[in-house]
Amino acid sequence: MAHEMEDIRIHSRKFDQFTISYIPRGMNSRADCLAKAARVRLDFFEFVGVETPVWLAHVASLLEWF
């Protein structure tokens, strides 16, 4: 987790404003599942956007009922 926090610190400097809000896992199971799927990927990626990346679309579609 320390590595991820350092990445967050580095990337957050690219924005004029940046905040992190705690949301319990049980209240946001879709985001939790997508985050877990992203972490198991072996290649490095950066993504900022409102649309689900193509490579995560199958996981997101399974979670549509949440």
PDB file of N, CA, C, O and CB in Angstrom:
ATOM      1  N   MET A   1       0.818  -1.192   0.000  1.00  0.00           N
ATOM      2  CA  MET A   1       0.000   0.000   0.000  1.00  0.00           C
ATOM      3  C   MET A   1       0.865   1.260   0.000  1.00  0.00           C
ATOM      4  O   MET A   1       0.451   2.288  -0.536  1.00  0.00           O
ATOM      5  CB  MET A   1      -0.932  -0.004   1.201  1.00  0.00           C
ATOM      6  N   ALA A   2       2.042   1.196   0.585  1.00  0.00           N
ATOM      7  CA  ALA A   2       2.924   2.364   0.616  1.00  0.00           C
ATOM      8  C   ALA A   2       3.305   2.798  -0.793  1.00  0.00           C
ATOM      9  O   ALA A   2       3.387   3.992  -1.078  1.00  0.00           O
ATOM     10  CB  ALA A   2       4.186   2.063   1.433  1.00  0.00           C
ATOM     11  N   HIS A   3       3.536   1.831  -1.671  1.00  0.00           N
ATOM     12  CA  HIS A   3       3.881   2.152  -3.059  1.00  0.00           C
ATOM     13  C   HIS A   3       2.734   2.900  -3.729  1.00  0.00           C
ATOM     14  O   HIS A   3       2.961   3.882  -4.436  1.00  0.00           O
ATOM     15  CB  HIS A   3       4.219   0.868  -3.850  1.00  0.00           C
ATOM     16  N   GLU A   4       1.507   2.442  -3.512  1.00  0.00           N
ATOM     17  CA  GLU A   4       0.342   3.103  -4.097  1.00  0.00           C
ATOM     18  C   GLU A   4       0.184   4.514  -3.561  1.00  0.00           C
ATOM     19  O   GLU A   4      -0.150   5.429  -4.313  1.00  0.00           O
ATOM     20  CB  GLU A   4      -0.921   2.299  -3.824  1.00  0.00           C
ATOM     21  N   MET A   5       0.419   4.700  -2.267  1.00  0.00           N
ATOM     22  CA  MET A   5       0.301   6.034  -1.680  1.00  0.00           C
ATOM     23  C   MET A   5       1.331   6.987  -2.277  1.00  0.00           C
ATOM     24  O   MET A   5       1.029   8.157  -2.515  1.00  0.00           O
ATOM     25  CB  MET A   5       0.467   5.965  -0.159  1.00  0.00           C
ATOM     26  N   GLU A   6       2.526   6.502  -2.514  1.00  0.00           N
ATOM     27  CA  GLU A   6       3.551   7.347  -3.139  1.00  0.00           C
ATOM     28  C   GLU A   6       3.136   7.710  -4.561  1.00  0.00           C
ATOM     29  O   GLU A   6       3.309   8.854  -4.979  1.00  0.00           O
ATOM     30  CB  GLU A   6       4.924   6.630  -3.146  1.00  0.00           C
ATOM     31  N   ASP A   7       2.597   6.760  -5.302  1.00  0.00           N
ATOM     32  CA  ASP A   7       2.092   7.054  -6.652  1.00  0.00           C
ATOM     33  C   ASP A   7       1.002   8.120  -6.599  1.00  0.00           C
ATOM     34  O   ASP A   7       0.967   9.023  -7.436  1.00  0.00           O
ATOM     35  CB  ASP A   7       1.547   5.771  -7.322  1.00  0.00           C
ATOM     36  N   ILE A   8       0.125   8.016  -5.628  1.00  0.00           N
ATOM     37  CA  ILE A   8      -0.947   9.005  -5.481  1.00  0.00           C
ATOM     38  C   ILE A   8      -0.364  10.380  -5.203  1.00  0.00           C
ATOM     39  O   ILE A   8      -0.809  11.370  -5.783  1.00  0.00           O
ATOM     40  CB  ILE A   8      -1.914   8.600  -4.353  1.00  0.00           C
ATOM     41  N   ARG A   9       0.624  10.451  -4.327  1.00  0.00           N
ATOM     42  CA  ARG A   9       1.262  11.743  -4.028  1.00  0.00           C
ATOM     43  C   ARG A   9       1.874  12.354  -5.286  1.00  0.00           C
ATOM     44  O   ARG A   9       1.714  13.547  -5.544  1.00  0.00           O
ATOM     45  CB  ARG A   9       2.345  11.572  -2.945  1.00  0.00           C
ATOM     46  N   ILE A  10       2.566  11.545  -6.054  1.00  0.00           N
ATOM     47  CA  ILE A  10       3.226  12.033  -7.271  1.00  0.00           C
ATOM     48  C   ILE A  10       2.194  12.531  -8.276  1.00  0.00           C
ATOM     49  O   ILE A  10       2.315  13.640  -8.797  1.00  0.00           O
ATOM     50  CB  ILE A  10       4.092  10.923  -7.904  1.00  0.00           C
ATOM     51  N   HIS A  11       1.184  11.717  -8.548  1.00  0.00           N
ATOM     52  CA  HIS A  11       0.193  12.078  -9.567  1.00  0.00           C
ATOM     53  C   HIS A  11      -0.736  13.201  -9.116  1.00  0.00           C
ATOM     54  O   HIS A  11      -1.239  13.956  -9.949  1.00  0.00           O
ATOM     55  CB  HIS A  11      -0.630  10.863  -9.936  1.00  0.00           C
ATOM     56  N   SER A  12      -0.965  13.320  -7.825  1.00  0.00           N
ATOM     57  CA  SER A  12      -1.863  14.376  -7.345  1.00  0.00           C
ATOM     58  C   SER A  12      -1.278  15.761  -7.575  1.00  0.00           C
ATOM     59  O   SER A  12      -2.022  16.740  -7.638  1.00  0.00           O
ATOM     60  CB  SER A  12      -2.158  14.184  -5.862  1.00  0.00           C
ATOM     61  N   ARG A  13       0.022  15.858  -7.702  1.00  0.00           N
ATOM     62  CA  ARG A  13       0.671  17.150  -7.956  1.00  0.00           C
ATOM     63  C   ARG A  13       0.357  17.695  -9.346  1.00  0.00           C
ATOM     64  O   ARG A  13       0.600  18.870  -9.623  1.00  0.00           O
ATOM     65  CB  ARG A  13       2.174  17.016  -7.791  1.00  0.00           C
ATOM     66  N   LYS A  14      -0.177  16.852 -10.213  1.00  0.00           N
ATOM     67  CA  LYS A  14      -0.511  17.273 -11.575  1.00  0.00           C
ATOM     68  C   LYS A  14      -1.835  18.034 -11.634  1.00  0.00           C
ATOM     69  O   LYS A  14      -2.182  18.592 -12.676  1.00  0.00           O
ATOM     70  CB  LYS A  14      -0.575  16.060 -12.493  1.00  0.00           C
ATOM     71  N   PHE A  15      -2.570  18.062 -10.537  1.00  0.00           N
ATOM     72  CA  PHE A  15      -3.883  18.703 -10.498  1.00  0.00           C
ATOM     73  C   PHE A  15      -3.836  19.969  -9.652  1.00  0.00           C
ATOM     74  O   PHE A  15      -3.063  20.057  -8.698  1.00  0.00           O
ATOM     75  CB  PHE A  15      -4.942  17.734  -9.947  1.00  0.00           C
ATOM     76  N   ASP A  16      -4.664  20.947 -10.003  1.00  0.00           N
ATOM     77  CA  ASP A  16      -4.765  22.166  -9.199  1.00  0.00           C
ATOM     78  C   ASP A  16      -5.361  21.865  -7.832  1.00  0.00           C
ATOM     79  O   ASP A  16      -4.931  22.422  -6.822  1.00  0.00           O
ATOM     80  CB  ASP A  16      -5.612  23.219  -9.922  1.00  0.00           C
ATOM     81  N   GLN A  17      -6.345  20.988  -7.806  1.00  0.00           N
ATOM     82  CA  GLN A  17      -6.972  20.572  -6.556  1.00  0.00           C
ATOM     83  C   GLN A  17      -7.073  19.056  -6.533  1.00  0.00           C
ATOM     84  O   GLN A  17      -7.288  18.421  -7.565  1.00  0.00           O
ATOM     85  CB  GLN A  17      -8.372  21.220  -6.388  1.00  0.00           C
ATOM     86  N   PHE A  18      -6.916  18.487  -5.356  1.00  0.00           N
ATOM     87  CA  PHE A  18      -6.971  17.034  -5.220  1.00  0.00           C
ATOM     88  C   PHE A  18      -7.451  16.699  -3.819  1.00  0.00           C
ATOM     89  O   PHE A  18      -6.898  17.195  -2.837  1.00  0.00           O
ATOM     90  CB  PHE A  18      -5.581  16.382  -5.505  1.00  0.00           C
ATOM     91  N   THR A  19      -8.475  15.864  -3.717  1.00  0.00           N
ATOM     92  CA  THR A  19      -8.955  15.416  -2.411  1.00  0.00           C
ATOM     93  C   THR A  19      -9.228  13.916  -2.459  1.00  0.00           C
ATOM     94  O   THR A  19      -9.520  13.348  -3.511  1.00  0.00           O
ATOM     95  CB  THR A  19     -10.235  16.194  -1.993  1.00  0.00           C
ATOM     96  N   ILE A  20      -9.125  13.311  -1.316  1.00  0.00           N
ATOM     97  CA  ILE A  20      -9.456  11.896  -1.160  1.00  0.00           C
ATOM     98  C   ILE A  20     -10.536  11.810  -0.090  1.00  0.00           C
ATOM     99  O   ILE A  20     -10.420  12.413   0.977  1.00  0.00           O
ATOM    100  CB  ILE A  20      -8.186  11.030  -0.776  1.00  0.00           C
ATOM    101  N   SER A  21     -11.573  11.063  -0.387  1.00  0.00           N
ATOM    102  CA  SER A  21     -12.657  10.854   0.576  1.00  0.00           C
ATOM    103  C   SER A  21     -12.759   9.367   0.877  1.00  0.00           C
ATOM    104  O   SER A  21     -12.691   8.533  -0.026  1.00  0.00           O
ATOM    105  CB  SER A  21     -14.014  11.406   0.032  1.00  0.00           C
ATOM    106  N   TYR A  22     -12.922   9.046   2.141  1.00  0.00           N
ATOM    107  CA  TYR A  22     -13.094   7.652   2.540  1.00  0.00           C
ATOM    108  C   TYR A  22     -14.542   7.236   2.325  1.00  0.00           C
ATOM    109  O   TYR A  22     -15.464   7.889   2.814  1.00  0.00           O
ATOM    110  CB  TYR A  22     -12.681   7.445   4.017  1.00  0.00           C
ATOM    111  N   ILE A  23     -14.733   6.164   1.603  1.00  0.00           N
ATOM    112  CA  ILE A  23     -16.051   5.563   1.417  1.00  0.00           C
ATOM    113  C   ILE A  23     -15.901   4.093   1.780  1.00  0.00           C
ATOM    114  O   ILE A  23     -15.101   3.392   1.161  1.00  0.00           O
ATOM    115  CB  ILE A  23     -16.595   5.753  -0.068  1.00  0.00           C
ATOM    116  N   PRO A  24     -16.647   3.609   2.767  1.00  0.00           N
ATOM    117  CA  PRO A  24     -16.525   2.204   3.165  1.00  0.00           C
ATOM    118  C   PRO A  24     -16.750   1.263   1.980  1.00  0.00           C
ATOM    119  O   PRO A  24     -17.613   1.507   1.137  1.00  0.00           O
ATOM    120  CB  PRO A  24     -17.521   1.881   4.283  1.00  0.00           C
ATOM    121  N   ARG A  25     -15.981   0.208   1.928  1.00  0.00           N
ATOM    122  CA  ARG A  25     -16.041  -0.761   0.836  1.00  0.00           C
ATOM    123  C   ARG A  25     -17.462  -1.261   0.587  1.00  0.00           C
ATOM    124  O   ARG A  25     -17.877  -1.417  -0.561  1.00  0.00           O
ATOM    125  CB  ARG A  25     -15.129  -1.937   1.136  1.00  0.00           C
ATOM    126  N   GLY A  26     -18.188  -1.506   1.637  1.00  0.00           N
ATOM    127  CA  GLY A  26     -19.549  -2.005   1.497  1.00  0.00           C
ATOM    128  C   GLY A  26     -20.497  -1.030   0.827  1.00  0.00           C
ATOM    129  O   GLY A  26     -21.536  -1.432   0.302  1.00  0.00           O
ATOM    130  N   MET A  27     -20.149   0.245   0.840  1.00  0.00           N
ATOM    131  CA  MET A  27     -20.995   1.253   0.204  1.00  0.00           C
ATOM    132  C   MET A  27     -20.592   1.515  -1.244  1.00  0.00           C
ATOM    133  O   MET A  27     -21.281   2.247  -1.954  1.00  0.00           O
ATOM    134  CB  MET A  27     -20.939   2.547   0.991  1.00  0.00           C
ATOM    135  N   ASN A  28     -19.495   0.930  -1.682  1.00  0.00           N
ATOM    136  CA  ASN A  28     -19.045   1.151  -3.053  1.00  0.00           C
ATOM    137  C   ASN A  28     -18.384  -0.116  -3.587  1.00  0.00           C
ATOM    138  O   ASN A  28     -17.209  -0.105  -3.956  1.00  0.00           O
ATOM    139  CB  ASN A  28     -18.068   2.350  -3.127  1.00  0.00           C
ATOM    140  N   SER A  29     -19.139  -1.193  -3.623  1.00  0.00           N
ATOM    141  CA  SER A  29     -18.586  -2.488  -4.019  1.00  0.00           C
ATOM    142  C   SER A  29     -18.147  -2.508  -5.480  1.00  0.00           C
ATOM    143  O   SER A  29     -17.216  -3.234  -5.827  1.00  0.00           O
ATOM    144  CB  SER A  29     -19.607  -3.582  -3.780  1.00  0.00           C
ATOM    145  N   ARG A  30     -18.791  -1.731  -6.338  1.00  0.00           N
ATOM    146  CA  ARG A  30     -18.394  -1.702  -7.753  1.00  0.00           C
ATOM    147  C   ARG A  30     -16.982  -1.128  -7.896  1.00  0.00           C
ATOM    148  O   ARG A  30     -16.142  -1.707  -8.586  1.00  0.00           O
ATOM    149  CB  ARG A  30     -19.403  -0.865  -8.588  1.00  0.00           C
ATOM    150  N   ALA A  31     -16.726  -0.006  -7.254  1.00  0.00           N
ATOM    151  CA  ALA A  31     -15.396   0.595  -7.331  1.00  0.00           C
ATOM    152  C   ALA A  31     -14.355  -0.330  -6.714  1.00  0.00           C
ATOM    153  O   ALA A  31     -13.240  -0.437  -7.225  1.00  0.00           O
ATOM    154  CB  ALA A  31     -15.378   1.963  -6.625  1.00  0.00           C
ATOM    155  N   ASP A  32     -14.708  -0.998  -5.622  1.00  0.00           N
ATOM    156  CA  ASP A  32     -13.785  -1.929  -4.981  1.00  0.00           C
ATOM    157  C   ASP A  32     -13.410  -3.060  -5.932  1.00  0.00           C
ATOM    158  O   ASP A  32     -12.237  -3.413  -6.046  1.00  0.00           O
ATOM    159  CB  ASP A  32     -14.402  -2.499  -3.697  1.00  0.00           C
ATOM    160  N   CYS A  33     -14.389  -3.621  -6.605  1.00  0.00           N
ATOM    161  CA  CYS A  33     -14.134  -4.712  -7.547  1.00  0.00           C
ATOM    162  C   CYS A  33     -13.290  -4.239  -8.728  1.00  0.00           C
ATOM    163  O   CYS A  33     -12.368  -4.938  -9.148  1.00  0.00           O
ATOM    164  CB  CYS A  33     -15.457  -5.300  -8.052  1.00  0.00           C
ATOM    165  N   LEU A  34     -13.594  -3.063  -9.265  1.00  0.00           N
ATOM    166  CA  LEU A  34     -12.808  -2.529 -10.382  1.00  0.00           C
ATOM    167  C   LEU A  34     -11.368  -2.250  -9.953  1.00  0.00           C
ATOM    168  O   LEU A  34     -10.430  -2.509 -10.706  1.00  0.00           O
ATOM    169  CB  LEU A  34     -13.455  -1.242 -10.928  1.00  0.00           C
ATOM    170  N   ALA A  35     -11.199  -1.724  -8.746  1.00  0.00           N
ATOM    171  CA  ALA A  35      -9.852  -1.447  -8.247  1.00  0.00           C
ATOM    172  C   ALA A  35      -9.054  -2.735  -8.086  1.00  0.00           C
ATOM    173  O   ALA A  35      -7.873  -2.781  -8.429  1.00  0.00           O
ATOM    174  CB  ALA A  35      -9.920  -0.698  -6.911  1.00  0.00           C
ATOM    175  N   LYS A  36      -9.689  -3.776  -7.568  1.00  0.00           N
ATOM    176  CA  LYS A  36      -9.000  -5.061  -7.426  1.00  0.00           C
ATOM    177  C   LYS A  36      -8.615  -5.628  -8.785  1.00  0.00           C
ATOM    178  O   LYS A  36      -7.515  -6.157  -8.944  1.00  0.00           O
ATOM    179  CB  LYS A  36      -9.883  -6.062  -6.671  1.00  0.00           C
ATOM    180  N   ALA A  37      -9.504  -5.524  -9.763  1.00  0.00           N
ATOM    181  CA  ALA A  37      -9.196  -6.014 -11.110  1.00  0.00           C
ATOM    182  C   ALA A  37      -8.037  -5.238 -11.723  1.00  0.00           C
ATOM    183  O   ALA A  37      -7.199  -5.815 -12.416  1.00  0.00           O
ATOM    184  CB  ALA A  37     -10.433  -5.913 -12.015  1.00  0.00           C
ATOM    185  N   ALA A  38      -7.987  -3.951 -11.473  1.00  0.00           N
ATOM    186  CA  ALA A  38      -6.902  -3.128 -12.013  1.00  0.00           C
ATOM    187  C   ALA A  38      -5.569  -3.472 -11.358  1.00  0.00           C
ATOM    188  O   ALA A  38      -4.533  -3.457 -12.022  1.00  0.00           O
ATOM    189  CB  ALA A  38      -7.212  -1.641 -11.817  1.00  0.00           C
ATOM    190  N   ARG A  39      -5.583  -3.781 -10.069  1.00  0.00           N
ATOM    191  CA  ARG A  39      -4.337  -4.064  -9.353  1.00  0.00           C
ATOM    192  C   ARG A  39      -3.687  -5.377  -9.763  1.00  0.00           C
ATOM    193  O   ARG A  39      -2.472  -5.519  -9.631  1.00  0.00           O
ATOM    194  CB  ARG A  39      -4.596  -4.082  -7.879  1.00  0.00           C
ATOM    195  N   VAL A  40      -4.462  -6.343 -10.256  1.00  0.00           N
ATOM    196  CA  VAL A  40      -3.875  -7.629 -10.620  1.00  0.00           C
ATOM    197  C   VAL A  40      -3.250  -7.616 -12.017  1.00  0.00           C
ATOM    198  O   VAL A  40      -2.591  -8.576 -12.415  1.00  0.00           O
ATOM    199  CB  VAL A  40      -4.928  -8.711 -10.545  1.00  0.00           C
ATOM    200  N   ARG A  41      -3.459  -6.524 -12.757  1.00  0.00           N
ATOM    201  CA  ARG A  41      -2.832  -6.424 -14.081  1.00  0.00           C
ATOM    202  C   ARG A  41      -1.321  -6.342 -13.912  1.00  0.00           C
ATOM    203  O   ARG A  41      -0.827  -5.695 -12.988  1.00  0.00           O
ATOM    204  CB  ARG A  41      -3.367  -5.184 -14.867  1.00  0.00           C
ATOM    205  N   LEU A  42      -0.600  -6.989 -14.792  1.00  0.00           N
ATOM    206  CA  LEU A  42       0.856  -7.009 -14.694  1.00  0.00           C
ATOM    207  C   LEU A  42       1.503  -5.800 -15.352  1.00  0.00           C
ATOM    208  O   LEU A  42       2.637  -5.454 -15.020  1.00  0.00           O
ATOM    209  CB  LEU A  42       1.394  -8.269 -15.316  1.00  0.00           C
ATOM    210  N   ASP A  43       0.813  -5.158 -16.266  1.00  0.00           N
ATOM    211  CA  ASP A  43       1.403  -4.003 -16.938  1.00  0.00           C
ATOM    212  C   ASP A  43       0.981  -2.711 -16.239  1.00  0.00           C
ATOM    213  O   ASP A  43      -0.035  -2.654 -15.548  1.00  0.00           O
ATOM    214  CB  ASP A  43       0.989  -3.971 -18.424  1.00  0.00           C
ATOM    215  N   PHE A  44       1.793  -1.680 -16.443  1.00  0.00           N
ATOM    216  CA  PHE A  44       1.545  -0.380 -15.837  1.00  0.00           C
ATOM    217  C   PHE A  44       0.577   0.399 -16.712  1.00  0.00           C
ATOM    218  O   PHE A  44       0.667   0.345 -17.938  1.00  0.00           O
ATOM    219  CB  PHE A  44       2.865   0.405 -15.641  1.00  0.00           C
ATOM    220  N   PHE A  45      -0.327   1.107 -16.104  1.00  0.00           N
ATOM    221  CA  PHE A  45      -1.242   1.942 -16.878  1.00  0.00           C
ATOM    222  C   PHE A  45      -1.614   3.175 -16.070  1.00  0.00           C
ATOM    223  O   PHE A  45      -1.551   3.174 -14.841  1.00  0.00           O
ATOM    224  CB  PHE A  45      -2.509   1.151 -17.279  1.00  0.00           C
ATOM    225  N   GLU A  46      -1.999   4.217 -16.776  1.00  0.00           N
ATOM    226  CA  GLU A  46      -2.562   5.406 -16.156  1.00  0.00           C
ATOM    227  C   GLU A  46      -3.879   5.674 -16.849  1.00  0.00           C
ATOM    228  O   GLU A  46      -3.980   5.581 -18.072  1.00  0.00           O
ATOM    229  CB  GLU A  46      -1.593   6.638 -16.255  1.00  0.00           C
ATOM    230  N   PHE A  47      -4.880   6.005 -16.070  1.00  0.00           N
ATOM    231  CA  PHE A  47      -6.184   6.290 -16.664  1.00  0.00           C
ATOM    232  C   PHE A  47      -6.917   7.302 -15.808  1.00  0.00           C
ATOM    233  O   PHE A  47      -7.081   7.110 -14.603  1.00  0.00           O
ATOM    234  CB  PHE A  47      -7.022   5.000 -16.815  1.00  0.00           C
ATOM    235  N   VAL A  48      -7.352   8.369 -16.428  1.00  0.00           N
ATOM    236  CA  VAL A  48      -8.200   9.349 -15.764  1.00  0.00           C
ATOM    237  C   VAL A  48      -9.354   9.621 -16.709  1.00  0.00           C
ATOM    238  O   VAL A  48      -9.142  10.089 -17.827  1.00  0.00           O
ATOM    239  CB  VAL A  48      -7.414  10.673 -15.401  1.00  0.00           C
ATOM    240  N   GLY A  49     -10.544   9.340 -16.285  1.00  0.00           N
ATOM    241  CA  GLY A  49     -11.698   9.572 -17.141  1.00  0.00           C
ATOM    242  C   GLY A  49     -12.977   9.103 -16.482  1.00  0.00           C
ATOM    243  O   GLY A  49     -12.958   8.503 -15.407  1.00  0.00           O
ATOM    244  N   VAL A  50     -14.078   9.382 -17.137  1.00  0.00           N
ATOM    245  CA  VAL A  50     -15.372   9.000 -16.585  1.00  0.00           C
ATOM    246  C   VAL A  50     -15.900   7.703 -17.179  1.00  0.00           C
ATOM    247  O   VAL A  50     -16.832   7.112 -16.634  1.00  0.00           O
ATOM    248  CB  VAL A  50     -16.371  10.103 -16.812  1.00  0.00           C
ATOM    249  N   GLU A  51     -15.331   7.258 -18.267  1.00  0.00           N
ATOM    250  CA  GLU A  51     -15.757   6.024 -18.911  1.00  0.00           C
ATOM    251  C   GLU A  51     -14.902   4.860 -18.425  1.00  0.00           C
ATOM    252  O   GLU A  51     -13.726   5.037 -18.107  1.00  0.00           O
ATOM    253  CB  GLU A  51     -15.675   6.154 -20.445  1.00  0.00           C
ATOM    254  N   THR A  52     -15.490   3.680 -18.368  1.00  0.00           N
ATOM    255  CA  THR A  52     -14.759   2.481 -17.975  1.00  0.00           C
ATOM    256  C   THR A  52     -13.807   2.084 -19.100  1.00  0.00           C
ATOM    257  O   THR A  52     -14.230   2.003 -20.254  1.00  0.00           O
ATOM    258  CB  THR A  52     -15.735   1.319 -17.640  1.00  0.00           C
ATOM    259  N   PRO A  53     -12.508   1.828 -18.790  1.00  0.00           N
ATOM    260  CA  PRO A  53     -11.576   1.388 -19.831  1.00  0.00           C
ATOM    261  C   PRO A  53     -12.071   0.090 -20.480  1.00  0.00           C
ATOM    262  O   PRO A  53     -12.718  -0.730 -19.829  1.00  0.00           O
ATOM    263  CB  PRO A  53     -10.158   1.187 -19.241  1.00  0.00           C
ATOM    264  N   VAL A  54     -11.765  -0.082 -21.742  1.00  0.00           N
ATOM    265  CA  VAL A  54     -12.226  -1.252 -22.496  1.00  0.00           C
ATOM    266  C   VAL A  54     -11.818  -2.548 -21.808  1.00  0.00           C
ATOM    267  O   VAL A  54     -12.612  -3.486 -21.731  1.00  0.00           O
ATOM    268  CB  VAL A  54     -11.670  -1.221 -23.923  1.00  0.00           C
ATOM    269  N   TRP A  55     -10.587  -2.608 -21.307  1.00  0.00           N
ATOM    270  CA  TRP A  55     -10.104  -3.850 -20.718  1.00  0.00           C
ATOM    271  C   TRP A  55     -10.797  -4.177 -19.390  1.00  0.00           C
ATOM    272  O   TRP A  55     -10.662  -5.292 -18.887  1.00  0.00           O
ATOM    273  CB  TRP A  55      -8.606  -3.767 -20.509  1.00  0.00           C
ATOM    274  N   LEU A  56     -11.543  -3.207 -18.811  1.00  0.00           N
ATOM    275  CA  LEU A  56     -12.292  -3.471 -17.586  1.00  0.00           C
ATOM    276  C   LEU A  56     -13.794  -3.561 -17.837  1.00  0.00           C
ATOM    277  O   LEU A  56     -14.569  -3.768 -16.903  1.00  0.00           O
ATOM    278  CB  LEU A  56     -12.008  -2.390 -16.564  1.00  0.00           C
ATOM    279  N   ALA A  57     -14.201  -3.408 -19.078  1.00  0.00           N
ATOM    280  CA  ALA A  57     -15.630  -3.370 -19.396  1.00  0.00           C
ATOM    281  C   ALA A  57     -16.349  -4.648 -18.981  1.00  0.00           C
ATOM    282  O   ALA A  57     -17.479  -4.596 -18.495  1.00  0.00           O
ATOM    283  CB  ALA A  57     -15.826  -3.135 -20.882  1.00  0.00           C
ATOM    284  N   HIS A  58     -15.699  -5.798 -19.170  1.00  0.00           N
ATOM    285  CA  HIS A  58     -16.355  -7.057 -18.798  1.00  0.00           C
ATOM    286  C   HIS A  58     -16.597  -7.136 -17.295  1.00  0.00           C
ATOM    287  O   HIS A  58     -17.630  -7.651 -16.865  1.00  0.00           O
ATOM    288  CB  HIS A  58     -15.512  -8.252 -19.252  1.00  0.00           C
ATOM    289  N   VAL A  59     -15.671  -6.640 -16.499  1.00  0.00           N
ATOM    290  CA  VAL A  59     -15.850  -6.633 -15.043  1.00  0.00           C
ATOM    291  C   VAL A  59     -16.957  -5.654 -14.676  1.00  0.00           C
ATOM    292  O   VAL A  59     -17.818  -5.962 -13.852  1.00  0.00           O
ATOM    293  CB  VAL A  59     -14.525  -6.258 -14.318  1.00  0.00           C
ATOM    294  N   ALA A  60     -16.933  -4.475 -15.289  1.00  0.00           N
ATOM    295  CA  ALA A  60     -17.948  -3.461 -14.993  1.00  0.00           C
ATOM    296  C   ALA A  60     -19.340  -3.951 -15.364  1.00  0.00           C
ATOM    297  O   ALA A  60     -20.303  -3.694 -14.641  1.00  0.00           O
ATOM    298  CB  ALA A  60     -17.638  -2.159 -15.737  1.00  0.00           C
ATOM    299  N   SER A  61     -19.453  -4.654 -16.482  1.00  0.00           N
ATOM    300  CA  SER A  61     -20.775  -5.126 -16.903  1.00  0.00           C
ATOM    301  C   SER A  61     -21.337  -6.156 -15.923  1.00  0.00           C
ATOM    302  O   SER A  61     -22.551  -6.244 -15.743  1.00  0.00           O
ATOM    303  CB  SER A  61     -20.701  -5.732 -18.312  1.00  0.00           C
ATOM    304  N   LEU A  62     -20.467  -6.922 -15.298  1.00  0.00           N
ATOM    305  CA  LEU A  62     -20.922  -7.885 -14.295  1.00  0.00           C
ATOM    306  C   LEU A  62     -21.456  -7.188 -13.051  1.00  0.00           C
ATOM    307  O   LEU A  62     -22.239  -7.758 -12.292  1.00  0.00           O
ATOM    308  CB  LEU A  62     -19.788  -8.827 -13.913  1.00  0.00           C
ATOM    309  N   LEU A  63     -21.023  -5.949 -12.853  1.00  0.00           N
ATOM    310  CA  LEU A  63     -21.391  -5.212 -11.646  1.00  0.00           C
ATOM    311  C   LEU A  63     -22.547  -4.246 -11.854  1.00  0.00           C
ATOM    312  O   LEU A  63     -22.907  -3.516 -10.930  1.00  0.00           O
ATOM    313  CB  LEU A  63     -20.207  -4.457 -11.137  1.00  0.00           C
ATOM    314  N   GLU A  64     -23.129  -4.222 -13.027  1.00  0.00           N
ATOM    315  CA  GLU A  64     -24.197  -3.270 -13.332  1.00  0.00           C
ATOM    316  C   GLU A  64     -25.380  -3.382 -12.384  1.00  0.00           C
ATOM    317  O   GLU A  64     -26.078  -2.394 -12.161  1.00  0.00           O
ATOM    318  CB  GLU A  64     -24.671  -3.469 -14.746  1.00  0.00           C
ATOM    319  N   TRP A  65     -25.618  -4.529 -11.835  1.00  0.00           N
ATOM    320  CA  TRP A  65     -26.776  -4.715 -10.964  1.00  0.00           C
ATOM    321  C   TRP A  65     -26.549  -4.194  -9.552  1.00  0.00           C
ATOM    322  O   TRP A  65     -27.491  -4.167  -8.761  1.00  0.00           O
ATOM    323  CB  TRP A  65     -27.140  -6.171 -10.905  1.00  0.00           C
ATOM    324  N   PHE A  66     -25.325  -3.776  -9.205  1.00  0.00           N
ATOM    325  CA  PHE A  66     -25.049  -3.253  -7.853  1.00  0.00           C
ATOM    326  C   PHE A  66     -25.679  -1.907  -7.655  1.00  0.00           C
ATOM    327  O   PHE A  66     -25.552  -1.318  -6.581  1.00  0.00           O
ATOM    328  CB  PHE A  66     -23.552  -3.156  -7.602  1.00  0.00           C
TER     329      PHE A  66
END
